[in-house]
């Protein structure tokens, strides 16, 4: 298995290069010349290596590459049906959100696939048609379908496409509260039966604002990652639910922590899981064409998210900003008893005079107060670098990184400036699954720079930055 960044397209000036050999797990895979040629074709189509070297995985990768290439060549909109994965810990509000979808008059034709432990209760008067069998399928009056999966998800999806094609426009898959979404994500990369008809749109994670800290702080056995941390880490959208049960300062502090875990996800606050469906559907979290919007969000998008997340009312005197860490007035808060994490407490006081700074964590003015900064095992690392990168060096680095740390790398996205290349290179990855392609041309007055975002376990920012800088063209 190998990885290759290929920037050769009909409009670029980059020379075609071959990829280095890299290891897979503890085993070093010797890549032959024919294999390199095959991988180069995948890379030019927008797909690189996968963790498995099985013939099924290689066939799936080839099929995905062919689909991507066909859509790009035709300049057409991707007609495959988008699929959203809905995850969140027990009690976070997934069932409530699903009920909004199934009962609402929203004009969308959505298939809701609930897990075998699903608790969605559909009133009989809402059901227009019910088909019972190994899997239950209900057609509702609002045009949505509700399905219960008790066996194989891939077979259920294949059956929907085969028997119900044309009757729905989006699929929403609910996971169990303890589920890690990674295996479902990988299904849409590796299953040949799904590649031509379905595409992964995004992962939406619901977070219970009242009890999230208990779940995030839960102690796990050595080597086991907290499931709630994983669910946040894989998310493209986070719905911070039950916001009415916590104070503004508590919500701000929790949102700060969620952003340290996953700096790519957009966060929207909600009560009773009441959130605009356009926030959770049509995300484009796995569209290469939208990587630049996620890695380099524009100021308008940042302002919109800030307005939604901080719609709370309290006034500040002229020149006052809140405490850099918490924004909370005049009292101590935080609990040092949480286990399984290291906590860094900071205490600071405010004079309420001119020039006072806003607290970065909770957003309110404070007298002396303290916060515990959670050193979660899972977190985000963002790296930015001006100048051009050497294609061979960055290819070597990313290949070895994916090879050695793929289990710890949950998600990654990047925009790269490659020496001698007229276009920006965009890529994304989930564990060892990796895909990338040339993006739009660099503008004449645009600074050539690169930005990477890694989300994963036990990431060392200094080490990653040092290796990233070593890829600069000399």
Order of alpha helices (4+ residues) and beta strands (2+ residues): beta-beta-alpha-alpha-beta-alpha-beta-beta-beta-beta-alpha-beta-alpha-alpha-beta-alpha-alpha-beta-alpha-beta-alpha-alpha-alpha-beta-beta-beta-alpha-beta-beta-beta-beta-alpha
